[in-house]
Amino acid sequence: MTSPTSTDIRAAVLQLSVTADKSANIAIAVKRIQLAKSNGCTLAVLPECFTTPYDNALFRKYAEIIPDGETCKALSQAAKSNKMYVVGGSIPELCDNKVYNTCTVWDPNGNLIAKHRKVHLFDVNIPGSTCFKESNAMSPGNTLNTFQMGTLKVGLGICHDMRFSEMAALYQKQGCDLLIYPGAFCTELGPPHWSLLIRFRALENQTFVIAASPARDTKSSYVAWGHSMVVDPWGKIVEEANEKDMDLYVDLDFTLRENIKRQIPTGTQRRTDIYDTIDVKNTK
Ligand SMILES: NC(=O)CCC(=O)C(=O)O
């Protein structure tokens, strides 16, 4: 069983191509998890909607029940047979006749240890650029979600969630060392905002951030930006993909986070006497 200490994470960020063939998408994800294992990784992170073209017309058709659906069974088995943590990007989840955009997390024994339903749905209307209303097809989640990887605590968000600094700040307050965002920014909003947002979330919370995108497919109705990346708590991009189908293997040294927290102790400098970020849900 892999039980990471504070310094020994090698993460794989899998920038997968997403096709219309759900079973083929799952099979490729499983192969790439195996490949990550053979490259010494203990954690694999998959992209948002890696089984499903990002299209409101398809989410319900591709949706499945968690944890009994096809994708969950495959991810659980992949985590177990490779003795890895697997952050399963996201899939459309069917529950009580609603569809959620949901990330599942599997431990090295194949157990489901966390589930995050996208809290902030991607509803934007930018004339001449991007119009998308994810809430026409999906329901929002209503909880923040973390999981433990050995001594490390990880906070989860999905794509548009990364725009909301309050959510990341709450994860920081809960002691998260790493934030993971499976995402799929489009080619209009990717160039101006993707990298900036990921770096902001890392810098302001002094955490590592992993963001995993699908590879770009210019023939699909929604063209993903790609550029999966890992950013360190200094705000520096450690590794960045281009737009192609590819994987990143990145060593995360958490002593860096401990040093930065000590050197610039913003975590203990907050003036909660004049402002605060409060988890309303869990403080009621
Ligand atoms: N899939 C998404 O949530 C896309 C988010 C996005 O592109 C943004 O700009 O926000």
The ligand as an SDF file (V2000), in Angstrom:
LIG
                    3D

 10  9  0  0  0  0  0  0  0  0999 V2000
  -15.7140   23.3010  -18.0030 N   0  0  0  0  0  0  0  0  0  0  0  0
  -15.6730   24.4720  -17.4220 C   0  0  0  0  0  0  0  0  0  0  0  0
  -16.0860   24.6500  -16.2980 O   0  0  0  0  0  0  0  0  0  0  0  0
  -15.0600   25.5710  -18.2090 C   0  0  0  0  0  0  0  0  0  0  0  0
  -14.6830   26.7300  -17.3330 C   0  0  0  0  0  0  0  0  0  0  0  0
  -14.1170   27.8380  -18.0910 C   0  0  0  0  0  0  0  0  0  0  0  0
  -13.7150   27.6860  -19.2560 O   0  0  0  0  0  0  0  0  0  0  0  0
  -14.0120   29.1380  -17.4540 C   0  0  0  0  0  0  0  0  0  0  0  0
  -13.5590   30.0490  -18.1620 O   0  0  0  0  0  0  0  0  0  0  0  0
  -14.3700   29.3100  -16.2960 O   0  0  0  0  0  0  0  0  0  0  0  0
  1  2  1  0
  2  3  2  0
  2  4  1  0
  4  5  1  0
  5  6  1  0
  6  7  2  0
  6  8  1  0
  8  9  2  0
  8 10  1  0
M  END
$$$$
